[in-house]
Amino acid sequence: MYLSPRKKLFVDTAAEMFGEGAVITKAQKAAAAEKAGVPFPTWFGKDFTVGYNAYKLPSEGGPTVAPAVVTEDASAVVNLVATNMNDQNLVPASFEGFVPWGNFKLIEKVVKSGMFYPMFITGLSGNGKTLMVEQVCAKLNKELIRVNITIETDEDDLLGGFRLVNGETKFMPGPVIEAMERGCTLLLDECDLGSNKLLCLQPVLEGKGVYLKKINKWVTPKDGFNVIATANTKGKGSDDGRFIGTNILNEAFLERFAVTMEQPYASATTEKKIVLGSMKKYGAVDEEFATNLVTWAEVIRKTFFDGGVDEVISTRRLDHIVKAFAIFGDKMQSIELCVARFDEDTKASFLDLYTKIDAGVLTSEDTDTESTEENAF
């Protein structure tokens, strides 16, 4: 193939920068063009493409057009890299102070059975949905791959795509393929933040395997593979705007989950055990404070569900307060720091409510007054 002087200048410059016959990316093309003082080489595209965002420079005396990557036997040409996850322990660590409750036993039965049975877990933020799945797998010594879904998540993120590895273009399997080939649990976290691009998982959710069209390979899941999704909504969007960014998920996608588990906040008795567990973990046990925090959170939630307030105190936020208490040693300061993210009216009403539940607690105003009086003598 004949190259004009300008094109040859680009190729020579790129070869000098990255090596003859190297595989370069679009960004590297731009860098070489800038160094050579030539326009961006749009011509250096299709005929030189060896994968996604990967272009092969011609070798000296060799063909200027790269050979096709995918042949009838894709594995003979494309190195399907299993990544370094084979050497990793994907069993979640046990969470100190975790209290099994709610749907824990149901999820445990499904995972323990080894059967393919996709589950959709929905509930308000901070009530332990994700942690519950992780701790089921930790208890059963079962590997778990967690994928946090966003609006940008697509087929390439989930199933895999071509990547540049040490100067070579290789197909890197995504987390879904890893989970299928390892026979472990796949957790699609915050699933309702995804888009219609999640439909690439349709065959996966049927347990039949999936066809990787990029390398002409069919992947069949090993025994034990399962899919669990967590979400703040049921895939119908958020009408009240509390969970901004959540989307209406495709009905066919949702229909492939065998069961939907609704997760509320824990009962007061269970939540106190959780809070006390956190206190033990952080080394600041105060049973009376634990009782007051749980009562406070419970009253706020009841008011929230009755439409009296727009915010709620989650179990996760109680854990934040306990940790702050272990650090600062001041109950009211810990609560105030952890509710400061709410608007001023909500923050003030939450703090006022706690002072009514815990009559002996000192507010920041009381502390300031005491400090002033001490300095006066």
Buried (B, 14 or more C-beta within 10 A) or exposed (E): EEBEEEBEBBBBBBBEBBEBBBBBBEEBBEBBBEBBEBEEBEBBEEEBBBBBBBBBBBEEEEEBEBEEBBEEEBEEBBEBBEBEBEEEEBBBEEBEBBBBBBBBEBBBEBBEEEEBBBBBBBBBBBBBBBBBBBBBBBBBEBBBBBBEBEEEBBBBBBBBBBBBBEEBBBBBBBBBBBBBBBBBBBBBBBBBBBBEBBBBBBEBBEBEEBEBEBBBBEBEBEEBBBBBBBBBBBBBEBEEEBBEEBBEBBEEBBEBBBEBBEBEBBEEEBBBBBBBBBBEBBEBBBEEBBBBBBBBBBBBBEBBEEEEBEBBBBBEBBBBBBBBBBEEEBBBBBBBBBBEEBEEEBBEBBBEBBBEBBEEBBBEEEEEEEEEEEEEE
